Amino acid sequence: MNLPTQCPKCTGAMEEGFILDAADTPWVARWIEGPPQVSRWFGAKLKGRRQSQIQTFRCVRCNYLESYAREK
């Protein structure tokens, strides 16, 4: 996959970063396969579901964000 180097909105330069998921613990946000399923005790059900870290790029000119599920 080609990662973005130029903003699709304004043609500014894109820089890599990440979105911090700090709701419960300070982890990088993840993409989870399928619709959300809530567990009675531990939040979202994750067992047996594909997961990928989210890789995010930000335009230095207009601040547009573009995210990708990073494959392992």
Protein Blocks (a to p, Z undefined) as FASTA:
>chain_A
ZZdfbdfklopacdddddddfklbccdddddedjddddfklopafehpacddddddddfk
lopacdddddZZ
